[in-house]
Amino acid sequence: MPKLIKLYITQVAIGFGIAGVFVALLLWFDIANLWHLVTHSSDGPLAVLILWVANGIVFAGVQFAIAVMRMKDDDDDDHHGGLGQHVMRQEYATIPARVDATRQPRRPRA
């Protein structure tokens, strides 16, 4: 299996695990009277499933984004700051050109 796919699956599993803990804590601490709503409704388990899946998608995306942003690129070892801009060399400097001073510039059409 390619490394990127393995990384993605791992991070999605971690994200859905975090979402499961989050939803369990929401129910445990009875935030917004959620435990009562879930236990006293016939659609309570479906609501918990939807809440877990929705939070799982968000947490998995954030988890994967963090994992990708933390990846180290081996090419970055040579750079020690700066913006990586190149200084213009003398051979690429501008060349002066003659301009006819008597010629009038073109006016834009109205």
N, C-alpha and C positions, 0 to 999 in steps of 0.2 A: 504494500500500500504506500502511495506517495506520502512524503513527510507532511506536506501541507494538509492533506485530507485527514491524516492521523491527528495533527494538531487541532484541526477544526472540530473533529468528533470529540476529542478530549475536552476542549474548552466548552463545547455545547453541553456535554454531560456535567461539567462543573457548574455551568450557568444554571442548568435546570435543577441541580442539587441545591444551589444557593436559593433558587426560587422556591423550592419545596420547604426549606428552612424558613424563608420569609413568610410564606403562606401559613405555615404551622404557627409561627409567632403571632401573626395577625389573629388567628383563631384562638390561640392560648391566652393572649392578653385581651381578647374580646374587643378589638378596635372597632369602633362604630357599631357595636352590638352585633358583630358579624357572626359570632358563635350561635347566638340565639336565632338569627335569620337562617343560618344553614341547617341547624338541627330541627327547626320547626317548619320546614318546608319540604315538600316532596321533591323539589328540584334542587335541594341543597348540595348533594354530591356533584351534580352537573355544574353548579356554580363554583364549587371548589376546584373542579377540574379545569374549568375555563379560566379561573383566576390563576391557577398554577401554570397553565400553558401560556397565557398572556405574559405573565411575569417571567416565565422561563425564556420566552423569545427575547425579551428585553435584556435580561441578565446574561443570556448566552451571547447576544450580540456585543454587549459591553465587555464581557470576559474575553471574547475572541479579539476584539479591538485592542484591549490592553495587552494581550499576548503578542499580537502583531507589532504593536508599537514598541514593545520591549525587546524585540528581536534585534540582535547586534549584527551590523553589516561589517564584514572583515575589511572592506575598503576604507573604512573610517579611521583606521589606525594611523595613517600617515598624516592626517589633517590635525592641526593643533589650533583650531579656532579660525575666525574670519569668515567671510562670506563665500570664499572660493572664487572670487572674481579675478580675472587675468588683467594685468597691467598692459596697456597698449604699448607695443614695441615701436621703435623708431621706424622700421620698414613699413609699418602699417599706419603711420601718421598721415594726417591730411596733407594734400598737395595743393599749394596755392594755384588759383585759376584767375585769368584775366576776365574782367567784367567791363562791358561797354557801358560807359556812364551816360551816353546820349540816348540810349534806348529806353523807352518808357515801358513800365510794367503793364501787363495786360489787365484790363478791368473786367471783373466778373459781369456776366450778362444778367440783366434784371428779369 
